[in-house]
């Protein structure tokens, strides 16, 4: 992809907030427009190429987000070192996590509904056809965690009940579909711009059981139980099935 806009960057302000290992900047190009610039090591070229393609698919669903604009390798610009870059649209807004406590319970709930509806749309993107079946894939991850738990030498009271729950509910994994996941879907990766909810930071995306995406809903619930309730109802179009909650316990291990 031609790096036309990247070459025209004239000003860059580093962004230090967040946990991503990428370097992030608010940049201004020659004609005056602001963009979000992310720079990763050159070794991650294929990873970011694949992610950029997925972001284009999500954007096509009309999800309000940092829109993918340009992708390429860092060159012909003295402001930055070598690497892989993506340019995305700049959101002029506030972090949802900070805004939620200032809103009414109804407003929090409505934003939660919207986030659930957006997530349902995101999950309409199927996983690649060569993806391993979900049951053996997640069971392998679970077995590894249990092995490491037994090896670490630390125990907590009642662990036998937690381990028994896992064994008794593994059958719920059978025949679950897989889809594209945001990978880190919670209020910390959402913003408000002119009252509109925006979804950001898809860089931890994966292809998994769509219900596993809710393994971070506890963080949203801690910020606002009303938002989290709305998210579930927006996603399921009502109350979630009981098997969802049974599986969520497995996914929170």
Phi and psi in degrees as a GROMACS rama.xvg file:
@    title "Ramachandran Plot"
@    xaxis  label "Phi"
@    yaxis  label "Psi"
@TYPE xy
-65.2829  134.255  UNK-2
-96.8501  58.6343  UNK-3
-63.8321  -51.5851  UNK-4
-68.2486  -39.4211  UNK-5
-56.9145  -41.7593  UNK-6
-66.5526  -21.7484  UNK-7
-97.0765  8.71048  UNK-8
-65.6683  129.153  UNK-9
-116.332  -14.2532  UNK-10
-150.303  141.445  UNK-11
-141.27  131.262  UNK-12
-115.862  116.645  UNK-13
-60.4396  145.653  UNK-14
-112.932  118.129  UNK-15
-100.522  -12.0794  UNK-16
-76.2867  144.532  UNK-17
110.394  169.345  UNK-18
-106.36  -3.81581  UNK-19
-64.9154  144.831  UNK-20
-78.4001  -11.9946  UNK-21
-68.7626  153.361  UNK-22
-88.4144  130.703  UNK-23
-122.024  144.48  UNK-24
-142.194  148.311  UNK-25
-93.1806  116.871  UNK-26
-117.783  156.507  UNK-27
-123.249  130.637  UNK-28
-92.9747  173.364  UNK-29
-55.8122  -35.6312  UNK-30
-85.859  2.74193  UNK-31
103.667  -5.35627  UNK-32
-80.8069  141.903  UNK-33
-89.4469  145.48  UNK-34
-140.985  161.071  UNK-35
-94.0713  122.846  UNK-36
-110.458  128.644  UNK-37
-119.267  133.131  UNK-38
-122.953  128.589  UNK-39
-119.714  162.736  UNK-40
-58.0564  149.156  UNK-41
-58.5478  -26.2967  UNK-42
-65.1229  -15.6899  UNK-43
-99.4751  20.584  UNK-44
-56.3131  -51.0156  UNK-45
-65.6054  -36.1845  UNK-46
-61.8194  -47.0141  UNK-47
-74.9684  -29.1446  UNK-48
-62.2374  -43.5958  UNK-49
-66.7046  -41.5831  UNK-50
-64.5215  -42.09  UNK-51
-60.1275  -40.0536  UNK-52
-63.3889  -38.8733  UNK-53
-69.0101  -38.104  UNK-54
-61.9952  -36.01  UNK-55
-64.8214  -37.0205  UNK-56
-67.2576  -40.9849  UNK-57
-65.1903  -44.2336  UNK-58
-60.0311  -34.2856  UNK-59
-64.9399  -19.2573  UNK-60
-85.0317  3.28168  UNK-61
67.671  29.5518  UNK-62
-74.8705  127.387  UNK-63
-69.6293  119.285  UNK-64
-162.275  177.762  UNK-65
-71.8998  108.146  UNK-66
-72.5194  135.163  UNK-67
-69.7255  127.068  UNK-68
-112.305  -47.675  UNK-69
-154.663  146.665  UNK-70
-139.059  142.002  UNK-71
176.588  -168.275  UNK-72
-100.703  148.376  UNK-73
-74.9154  115.78  UNK-74
-162.384  161.437  UNK-75
57.7584  30.6212  UNK-76
-148.917  115.709  UNK-77
-75.7306  -6.04021  UNK-78
-76.1948  -21.1895  UNK-79
-132.135  154.587  UNK-80
-82.8251  175.26  UNK-81
-62.8893  150.612  UNK-82
161.659  -162.824  UNK-83
-114.532  136.976  UNK-84
-125.431  154.844  UNK-85
-132.151  139.73  UNK-86
-108.249  131.162  UNK-87
-130.213  159.296  UNK-88
-62.0984  148.834  UNK-89
-92.1324  130.242  UNK-90
-98.2034  121.745  UNK-91
-94.5201  91.1574  UNK-92
-158.399  -163.308  UNK-93
-124.506  153.679  UNK-94
-66.3439  129.122  UNK-95
-59.4101  -38.3459  UNK-96
-57.8264  -32.5277  UNK-97
-84.419  -28.4142  UNK-98
-82.5203  -34.6649  UNK-99
-49.6808  -47.356  UNK-100
-61.9204  -17.6375  UNK-101
-89.1339  -7.59212  UNK-102
-96.9852  161.187  UNK-103
-70.7016  162.271  UNK-104
-60.7042  -37.5397  UNK-105
-64.7419  -43.4015  UNK-106
-63.8605  -39.0443  UNK-107
-62.3417  -43.7721  UNK-108
-63.3787  -43.5613  UNK-109
-64.1167  -40.2814  UNK-110
-65.2136  -36.1766  UNK-111
-62.8351  -43.2156  UNK-112
-55.8585  -46.0846  UNK-113
-62.37  -42.9932  UNK-114
-62.7119  -35.9987  UNK-115
-67.8519  -39.5707  UNK-116
-66.5364  -40.0585  UNK-117
-62.7021  -42.7353  UNK-118
-64.9432  -38.9452  UNK-119
-59.4101  -40.5956  UNK-120
-67.3553  -42.4003  UNK-121
-58.58  -39.8236  UNK-122
-73.4957  -4.01724  UNK-123
-75.5525  -11.3935  UNK-124
-81.8102  116.483  UNK-125
-74.058  159.348  UNK-126
-74.6733  157.657  UNK-127
-58.2283  149.965  UNK-128
-63.1106  -25.0185  UNK-129
-87.1165  4.63753  UNK-130
-62.1707  135.459  UNK-131
-63.5238  146.059  UNK-132
-55.7208  147.114  UNK-133
-66.5283  -41.9969  UNK-134
-57.9078  -56.6234  UNK-135
-65.0815  -32.4757  UNK-136
-64.7132  -48.9342  UNK-137
-73.0877  -34.9712  UNK-138
-62.6834  -36.4103  UNK-139
-64.1388  -41.436  UNK-140
-63.6472  -41.4792  UNK-141
-65.2499  -44.5431  UNK-142
-59.8718  -38.7138  UNK-143
-64.4724  -43.5027  UNK-144
-65.0949  -40.8321  UNK-145
-64.525  -41.7636  UNK-146
-59.5538  -46.6805  UNK-147
-65.7408  -34.2109  UNK-148
-63.8  -45.9739  UNK-149
-65.6939  -30.023  UNK-150
-82.8345  -20.0582  UNK-151
-73.9216  -20.8997  UNK-152
87.2311  -2.81521  UNK-153
-104.463  147.417  UNK-154
-136.981  155.14  UNK-155
-123.971  149.315  UNK-156
-61.2674  130.561  UNK-157
87.3839  11.8461  UNK-158
-62.5375  -25.0925  UNK-159
-63.4751  -30.5018  UNK-160
-72.3485  -40.2677  UNK-161
-64.4156  -43.8099  UNK-162
-67.0403  -37.5102  UNK-163
-66.4988  -37.0899  UNK-164
-61.2308  -43.4114  UNK-165
-59.1843  -48.3279  UNK-166
-64.9707  -35.8865  UNK-167
-77.0554  -14.0277  UNK-168
-121.833  9.28871  UNK-169
-61.1673  -28.4913  UNK-170
-62.476  -20.5326  UNK-171
-68.5658  -15.7825  UNK-172
-75.9918  -19.019  UNK-173
-61.7219  133.232  UNK-174
62.8539  21.1471  UNK-175
-78.0933  136.479  UNK-176
-72.2844  167.483  UNK-177
-128.314  153.027  UNK-178
-152.151  178.119  UNK-179
-68.9796  135.087  UNK-180
-119.808  144.492  UNK-181
-58.4442  -42.6122  UNK-182
96.6923  -16.6396  UNK-183
-156.23  54.8183  UNK-184
-87.9287  101.368  UNK-185
-159.909  175.791  UNK-186
-61.3203  -23.7747  UNK-187
-68.5287  -15.8895  UNK-188
-115.598  36.2689  UNK-189
-135.993  151.994  UNK-190
-134.454  165.738  UNK-191
-119.339  123.713  UNK-192
-126.685  112.981  UNK-193
52.8679  41.7361  UNK-194
81.2416  -2.28259  UNK-195
-102.095  134.28  UNK-196
-73.718  135.204  UNK-197
-127.371  140.855  UNK-198
-104.71  132.887  UNK-199
-129.87  171.992  UNK-200
56.2093  76.0145  UNK-201
-93.1104  11.1161  UNK-202
-71.9634  -6.12123  UNK-203
-104.898  25.3113  UNK-204
-58.8776  156.264  UNK-205
-153.371  177.27  UNK-206
-122.721  111.878  UNK-207
-153.061  -176.054  UNK-208
-59.8348  127.884  UNK-209
-56.065  -32.9799  UNK-210
-68.2108  -24.4302  UNK-211
-64.4359  -24.1359  UNK-212
-56.5854  -23.7681  UNK-213
-83.297  7.11772  UNK-214
-67.6529  -8.07066  UNK-215
-109.333  8.19269  UNK-216
-66.3606  -19.1656  UNK-217
-61.4434  -33.0426  UNK-218
-69.4266  -38.1521  UNK-219
-68.3566  -38.6043  UNK-220
-65.288  -34.7521  UNK-221
-66.364  -34.5559  UNK-222
-76.2574  -38.3165  UNK-223
-164.271  106.13  UNK-224
-58.0706  -31.9513  UNK-225
-68.5791  -40.1871  UNK-226
-63.2654  -47.1232  UNK-227
-63.0968  -40.1651  UNK-228
-63.129  -43.951  UNK-229
-62.5186  -38.9632  UNK-230
-60.7804  -44.4531  UNK-231
-63.0559  -46.6509  UNK-232
-69.6203  -34.2207  UNK-233
-66.4895  -37.0034  UNK-234
-71.6631  -46.4954  UNK-235
-91.0128  -5.57618  UNK-236
69.064  28.7255  UNK-237
148.206  -151.906  UNK-238
-76.1102  136.826  UNK-239
-66.9432  152.952  UNK-240
-69.3047  156.639  UNK-241
-61.807  -33.6961  UNK-242
-63.4366  -26.1947  UNK-243
-61.0725  -47.1666  UNK-244
-68.7401  -34.4345  UNK-245
-63.6343  -41.3809  UNK-246
-72.1372  -33.6384  UNK-247
-60.0685  -33.8036  UNK-248
-62.2621  -41.3046  UNK-249
-64.6598  -40.3382  UNK-250
-75.4134  -13.1869  UNK-251
-94.8746  3.82779  UNK-252
